[in-house]
Amino acid sequence: MKLKDKMAEERVSVNWLSERLGLSRSTLIKYLNCPDEFRVKHVKIIAKYLHITQRDAIVNYFIKNQNHE
């Protein structure tokens, strides 16, 4: 599942989330297309609004290489 899918599942819109993160809509869309570029402070906020732990957010949505050993 991609970050955008999780946002849809939780009914979190790009506009709403961009306001909470203090980012422009276009910057958030850029980050959503390349989630590993998010700053840690944004990951923490996103995890809160998506009702997931910060660890789950990082492992499942913000790391490109998912080869966890």
N, C-alpha and C positions, 0 to 999 in steps of 0.2 A: 504494500500500500504506500502510495506517495503522500507527501505532506498535504498537497492540495486535496487528495481524497479524504484524509483525516479531517481537514477543515470542513469539507462538505458534510461529512458524517456528524460533526459537532455543530453544524450550521453557523460557522464562523466565516464571514465574508472578508474579502480582500480589503474593502474599504474600512470596515470596522476594525480589523486587526492592524491595518496600517496606522490608524489613528492612535491605537493603544501603544504601538511600538514607537511612535514619533517619526515614522518614515513616510515618504510620499508613496502613493499607490504604485507608481512606476518602479520605484526602488524595491518595494516589497515583491512585486512581480518578478523583477530581475533575480532577487534572492530565491524566490520559489522555484525558478528554473535552474538554479544552481545552489541548493541548500547548504552545501559545505562552506559557503561564503558568509553565512550569518554570523554575527557576533554572539559571544556567549550570553551577554545580557539579553539579547533578543530571544535566544533559545529558551532561557528561563521563563520569560513572559509567555512565549508561545506554548510551552509545556503546561503552564498554569491554565491558559484558556482552552486548551485541548483536553484537559483533564487526564494528563499522563505525567509520569515522573520525568524529571530532567534526564535521567539515565536512559529511559525508554525513548525519549525524544531524540537524544543524540544517536543512540544505536540504530533506531529504526528509520529516522528521517533526515539526519544531518551528516551522515558519514557515507561517502561514495562507496568505498571498498568495504563490503560487509563480510569479509573473511575474518570472523572473530575466533581466536584460538583460546 
